[in-house]
């Protein structure tokens, strides 16, 4: 399950782990103009952990999810 909220400067997606146990904490994704952050609560440290990805890293991640094992570089096709 997930939710989507559009704010002034970001789109926020919350991914809820509603599968079978053991369940993980929700993941909150903030998509800004120049980066994307992912935040998840870590019960072991009792703190939120956040990572920041550039837009290029997000693009590469999306492509990687649909490719077999290997090393790749995405190239833009000029019109």
C-alpha positions as CSV (number, residue, x, y, z in Angstrom):
1,X,0.0,0.0,0.0
2,X,1.2,3.5,-0.6
3,X,0.0,7.1,-0.4
4,X,0.9,10.1,-2.6
5,X,0.7,13.8,-1.5
6,X,1.6,16.8,-3.6
7,X,3.1,19.7,-1.7
8,X,4.4,23.1,-2.9
9,X,8.0,22.0,-3.4
10,X,7.9,18.2,-3.3
11,X,5.8,15.1,-4.0
12,X,5.7,12.7,-1.0
13,X,5.1,9.0,-1.4
14,X,4.8,6.8,1.7
15,X,5.3,3.1,1.1
16,X,3.6,1.0,3.8
17,X,4.8,-2.6,4.3
18,X,1.4,-4.4,4.6
19,X,2.6,-7.8,3.7
20,X,3.3,-10.8,5.9
21,X,5.4,-10.5,9.1
22,X,8.1,-9.5,9.8
23,X,7.0,-6.0,8.6
24,X,9.4,-3.1,8.0
25,X,8.8,0.5,8.9
26,X,7.2,2.8,6.4
27,X,9.5,4.4,3.7
28,X,8.8,8.0,3.0
29,X,10.0,9.3,-0.4
30,X,10.3,13.0,-1.0
31,X,10.8,14.0,-4.7
32,X,12.2,17.5,-5.1
33,X,13.3,19.3,-8.3
34,X,16.9,18.3,-7.9
35,X,17.0,15.2,-5.7
36,X,15.0,12.4,-4.0
37,X,15.2,11.5,-0.3
38,X,14.2,8.2,1.3
39,X,13.5,8.1,5.0
40,X,12.8,5.1,7.2
41,X,12.6,4.8,11.0
42,X,15.3,2.5,12.4
43,X,14.0,0.9,15.6
44,X,17.5,-0.3,16.6
45,X,18.8,3.2,16.9
46,X,15.4,4.9,17.6
47,X,16.2,7.4,14.8
48,X,15.1,8.2,11.2
49,X,17.6,7.3,8.6
50,X,17.6,9.4,5.4
51,X,19.5,9.0,2.1
52,X,19.6,11.4,-0.8
53,X,19.7,10.4,-4.4
54,X,20.4,12.7,-7.4
55,X,17.9,12.6,-10.2
56,X,20.4,10.7,-12.3
57,X,20.7,8.1,-9.5
58,X,16.9,7.7,-9.4
59,X,16.8,7.3,-13.2
60,X,19.6,4.6,-13.0
61,X,17.8,2.8,-10.2
62,X,14.6,2.7,-12.2
63,X,16.4,1.2,-15.2
64,X,18.4,-1.2,-13.0
65,X,15.2,-2.8,-11.6
66,X,14.3,-4.1,-15.1
67,X,17.7,-5.3,-16.2
68,X,19.7,-8.6,-15.7
69,X,22.9,-8.7,-13.8
70,X,25.7,-6.6,-15.3
71,X,27.3,-3.2,-15.6
72,X,25.4,-0.5,-17.5
73,X,25.5,3.2,-18.5
74,X,22.5,5.0,-19.6
75,X,22.9,7.4,-22.6
76,X,20.5,10.1,-23.7
77,X,19.3,9.8,-27.3
78,X,19.5,13.1,-29.1
79,X,16.4,14.1,-31.2
